Amino acid sequence: MIDNDNIVMLASGETVQVELWRVALAEEGLDGRVVGGALDAGLGTAIPHSAELWVRRCDVERATAVLRGMGIEGPST
């Protein structure tokens, strides 16, 4: 079972972009999960930035550095 207290939302955006961020984290050995992408699929852009990238709390610092390296300013938590 996942301990929800140890999972945080790192960033949000369009599903495709958030999935690219997840892949970048995976390439650095970090686990991430895209949540909410199905809202884009079912509703189009009716709910902007509905996809979220979740990571373990202990990985936030490293994951933030990876996103900053991609030009993303920081977590949108």
Backbone as JSON Lines, residues from 0, in Angstrom:
{"i":0,"aa":"M","n":[0.84,-1.19,0.0],"ca":[0.0,0.0,0.0],"c":[0.89,1.25,0.0]}
{"i":1,"aa":"I","n":[0.47,2.26,-0.73],"ca":[1.22,3.51,-0.81],"c":[0.88,4.38,0.38]}
{"i":2,"aa":"D","n":[1.9,4.94,0.99],"ca":[1.72,5.87,2.1],"c":[1.52,7.26,1.51]}
{"i":3,"aa":"N","n":[0.29,7.73,1.45],"ca":[-0.03,9.01,0.79],"c":[0.67,10.2,1.43]}
{"i":4,"aa":"D","n":[1.09,10.09,2.69],"ca":[1.81,11.18,3.33],"c":[3.2,11.35,2.74]}
{"i":5,"aa":"N","n":[3.68,10.36,2.03],"ca":[5.02,10.42,1.44],"c":[4.99,10.68,-0.05]}
{"i":6,"aa":"I","n":[3.82,11.02,-0.59],"ca":[3.67,11.32,-2.01],"c":[3.23,12.77,-2.14]}
{"i":7,"aa":"V","n":[3.89,13.52,-3.02],"ca":[3.53,14.92,-3.22],"c":[3.39,15.24,-4.7]}
{"i":8,"aa":"M","n":[2.59,16.25,-5.0],"ca":[2.48,16.71,-6.38],"c":[3.66,17.63,-6.65]}
{"i":9,"aa":"L","n":[4.42,17.31,-7.67],"ca":[5.59,18.11,-8.01],"c":[5.26,19.2,-9.01]}
{"i":10,"aa":"A","n":[4.42,18.88,-9.99],"ca":[4.09,19.85,-11.04],"c":[2.79,19.44,-11.71]}
{"i":11,"aa":"S","n":[2.22,20.38,-12.45],"ca":[1.01,20.06,-13.21],"c":[1.11,20.71,-14.58]}
{"i":12,"aa":"G","n":[0.34,20.18,-15.52],"ca":[0.35,20.71,-16.87],"c":[-0.49,19.85,-17.78]}
{"i":13,"aa":"E","n":[-0.26,20.01,-19.08],"ca":[-0.95,19.19,-20.06],"c":[-0.39,17.76,-19.99]}
{"i":14,"aa":"T","n":[-1.21,16.79,-20.26],"ca":[-0.84,15.38,-20.09],"c":[0.45,15.02,-20.82]}
{"i":15,"aa":"V","n":[0.58,15.43,-22.07],"ca":[1.77,15.07,-22.84],"c":[3.03,15.64,-22.19]}
{"i":16,"aa":"Q","n":[2.98,16.9,-21.77],"ca":[4.14,17.53,-21.14],"c":[4.49,16.85,-19.83]}
{"i":17,"aa":"V","n":[3.48,16.57,-19.03],"ca":[3.73,15.94,-17.73],"c":[4.31,14.54,-17.92]}
{"i":18,"aa":"E","n":[3.86,13.84,-18.93],"ca":[4.42,12.52,-19.22],"c":[5.89,12.63,-19.62]}
{"i":19,"aa":"L","n":[6.25,13.65,-20.38],"ca":[7.65,13.88,-20.74],"c":[8.49,14.15,-19.49]}
{"i":20,"aa":"W","n":[7.95,14.89,-18.56],"ca":[8.66,15.14,-17.3],"c":[8.87,13.84,-16.54]}
{"i":21,"aa":"R","n":[7.83,12.98,-16.53],"ca":[7.95,11.7,-15.83],"c":[9.06,10.86,-16.45]}
{"i":22,"aa":"V","n":[9.13,10.85,-17.77],"ca":[10.18,10.1,-18.46],"c":[11.56,10.65,-18.09]}
{"i":23,"aa":"A","n":[11.68,11.98,-18.03],"ca":[12.96,12.59,-17.65],"c":[13.36,12.17,-16.24]}
{"i":24,"aa":"L","n":[12.4,12.11,-15.33],"ca":[12.7,11.65,-13.97],"c":[13.14,10.19,-13.98]}
{"i":25,"aa":"A","n":[12.45,9.37,-14.75],"ca":[12.8,7.95,-14.84],"c":[14.22,7.77,-15.37]}
{"i":26,"aa":"E","n":[14.62,8.6,-16.32],"ca":[15.97,8.52,-16.86],"c":[17.03,8.85,-15.81]}
{"i":27,"aa":"E","n":[16.62,9.58,-14.78],"ca":[17.51,9.91,-13.67],"c":[17.34,8.95,-12.49]}
{"i":28,"aa":"G","n":[16.55,7.9,-12.7],"ca":[16.35,6.9,-11.65],"c":[15.31,7.26,-10.61]}
{"i":29,"aa":"L","n":[14.45,8.21,-10.93],"ca":[13.4,8.65,-10.0],"c":[12.05,8.13,-10.47]}
{"i":30,"aa":"D","n":[11.25,7.68,-9.53],"ca":[9.9,7.23,-9.84],"c":[8.94,8.42,-9.8]}
{"i":31,"aa":"G","n":[8.07,8.47,-10.77],"ca":[7.03,9.48,-10.8],"c":[5.76,8.86,-11.35]}
{"i":32,"aa":"R","n":[4.65,9.49,-11.06],"ca":[3.37,8.99,-11.54],"c":[2.56,10.15,-12.08]}
{"i":33,"aa":"V","n":[2.01,9.98,-13.28],"ca":[1.13,10.98,-13.87],"c":[-0.29,10.66,-13.44]}
{"i":34,"aa":"V","n":[-0.93,11.65,-12.84],"ca":[-2.28,11.48,-12.32],"c":[-3.19,12.52,-12.96]}
{"i":35,"aa":"G","n":[-4.38,12.13,-13.36],"ca":[-5.34,13.07,-13.9],"c":[-5.33,13.18,-15.41]}
{"i":36,"aa":"G","n":[-4.46,12.44,-16.07],"ca":[-4.39,12.49,-17.52],"c":[-5.67,12.07,-18.2]}
{"i":37,"aa":"A","n":[-6.42,11.22,-17.57],"ca":[-7.69,10.76,-18.15],"c":[-8.69,11.9,-18.28]}
{"i":38,"aa":"L","n":[-8.53,12.94,-17.46],"ca":[-9.43,14.09,-17.58],"c":[-9.21,14.81,-18.9]}
{"i":39,"aa":"D","n":[-7.97,14.91,-19.33],"ca":[-7.68,15.51,-20.64],"c":[-8.29,14.67,-21.75]}
{"i":40,"aa":"A","n":[-8.13,13.36,-21.65],"ca":[-8.62,12.47,-22.7],"c":[-10.13,12.56,-22.85]}
{"i":41,"aa":"G","n":[-10.83,12.63,-21.73],"ca":[-12.28,12.64,-21.78],"c":[-12.89,14.01,-22.01]}
{"i":42,"aa":"L","n":[-12.2,15.04,-21.56],"ca":[-12.78,16.37,-21.62],"c":[-11.99,17.35,-22.47]}
{"i":43,"aa":"G","n":[-10.97,16.87,-23.15],"ca":[-10.16,17.78,-23.96],"c":[-9.45,18.77,-23.07]}
{"i":44,"aa":"T","n":[-9.52,20.03,-23.43],"ca":[-8.85,21.05,-22.63],"c":[-9.82,21.79,-21.72]}
{"i":45,"aa":"A","n":[-10.92,21.17,-21.4],"ca":[-11.91,21.81,-20.53],"c":[-11.34,22.07,-19.13]}
{"i":46,"aa":"I","n":[-10.39,21.26,-18.72],"ca":[-9.76,21.43,-17.41],"c":[-8.26,21.59,-17.65]}
{"i":47,"aa":"P","n":[-7.79,22.82,-17.82],"ca":[-6.37,23.02,-18.12],"c":[-5.48,22.55,-16.97]}
{"i":48,"aa":"H","n":[-4.33,22.05,-17.32],"ca":[-3.33,21.58,-16.35],"c":[-3.9,20.54,-15.4]}
{"i":49,"aa":"S","n":[-4.72,19.64,-15.94],"ca":[-5.34,18.63,-15.09],"c":[-4.43,17.47,-14.78]}
{"i":50,"aa":"A","n":[-3.36,17.29,-15.55],"ca":[-2.42,16.2,-15.27],"c":[-1.42,16.68,-14.22]}
{"i":51,"aa":"E","n":[-1.13,15.81,-13.28],"ca":[-0.19,16.13,-12.21],"c":[0.93,15.09,-12.18]}
{"i":52,"aa":"L","n":[2.11,15.54,-11.81],"ca":[3.24,14.65,-11.64],"c":[3.48,14.49,-10.15]}
{"i":53,"aa":"W","n":[3.31,13.26,-9.68],"ca":[3.49,12.95,-8.27],"c":[4.81,12.2,-8.09]}
{"i":54,"aa":"V","n":[5.52,12.54,-7.0],"ca":[6.77,11.87,-6.65],"c":[6.8,11.61,-5.15]}
{"i":55,"aa":"R","n":[7.73,10.77,-4.76],"ca":[7.93,10.53,-3.32],"c":[8.51,11.79,-2.7]}
{"i":56,"aa":"R","n":[8.08,12.08,-1.48],"ca":[8.56,13.26,-0.76],"c":[10.09,13.27,-0.68]}
{"i":57,"aa":"C","n":[10.69,12.11,-0.47],"ca":[12.15,12.03,-0.34],"c":[12.87,12.33,-1.65]}
{"i":58,"aa":"D","n":[12.15,12.33,-2.79],"ca":[12.75,12.6,-4.09],"c":[12.49,14.01,-4.6]}
{"i":59,"aa":"V","n":[11.78,14.82,-3.84],"ca":[11.36,16.14,-4.33],"c":[12.56,17.0,-4.73]}
{"i":60,"aa":"E","n":[13.59,17.04,-3.93],"ca":[14.73,17.9,-4.23],"c":[15.4,17.49,-5.54]}
{"i":61,"aa":"R","n":[15.67,16.21,-5.71],"ca":[16.29,15.73,-6.95],"c":[15.36,15.92,-8.14]}
{"i":62,"aa":"A","n":[14.08,15.61,-7.96],"ca":[13.12,15.74,-9.06],"c":[12.97,17.2,-9.48]}
{"i":63,"aa":"T","n":[12.96,18.1,-8.52],"ca":[12.88,19.52,-8.82],"c":[14.09,19.96,-9.64]}
{"i":64,"aa":"A","n":[15.26,19.46,-9.28],"ca":[16.49,19.79,-10.02],"c":[16.4,19.29,-11.46]}
{"i":65,"aa":"V","n":[15.84,18.11,-11.66],"ca":[15.68,17.57,-13.02],"c":[14.77,18.48,-13.83]}
{"i":66,"aa":"L","n":[13.63,18.88,-13.25],"ca":[12.71,19.75,-13.98],"c":[13.32,21.11,-14.26]}
{"i":67,"aa":"R","n":[14.06,21.64,-13.3],"ca":[14.72,22.94,-13.54],"c":[15.72,22.83,-14.67]}
{"i":68,"aa":"G","n":[16.39,21.69,-14.76],"ca":[17.31,21.45,-15.86],"c":[16.62,21.43,-17.21]}
{"i":69,"aa":"M","n":[15.32,21.2,-17.19],"ca":[14.52,21.2,-18.43],"c":[13.88,22.56,-18.68]}
{"i":70,"aa":"G","n":[14.19,23.53,-17.8],"ca":[13.63,24.86,-17.96],"c":[12.32,25.09,-17.22]}
{"i":71,"aa":"I","n":[11.93,24.13,-16.37],"ca":[10.72,24.28,-15.58],"c":[11.13,24.98,-14.29]}
{"i":72,"aa":"E","n":[10.47,26.07,-13.93],"ca":[10.89,26.88,-12.8],"c":[10.87,26.17,-11.46]}
{"i":73,"aa":"G","n":[9.86,25.41,-11.19],"ca":[9.81,24.72,-9.91],"c":[8.49,24.04,-9.71]}
{"i":74,"aa":"P","n":[8.38,23.33,-8.63],"ca":[7.14,22.61,-8.34],"c":[5.95,23.55,-8.25]}
{"i":75,"aa":"S","n":[4.83,23.1,-8.74],"ca":[3.61,23.89,-8.62],"c":[2.75,23.27,-7.53]}
{"i":76,"aa":"T","n":[3.29,23.24,-6.32],"ca":[2.58,22.66,-5.18],"c":[1.99,23.74,-4.33]}
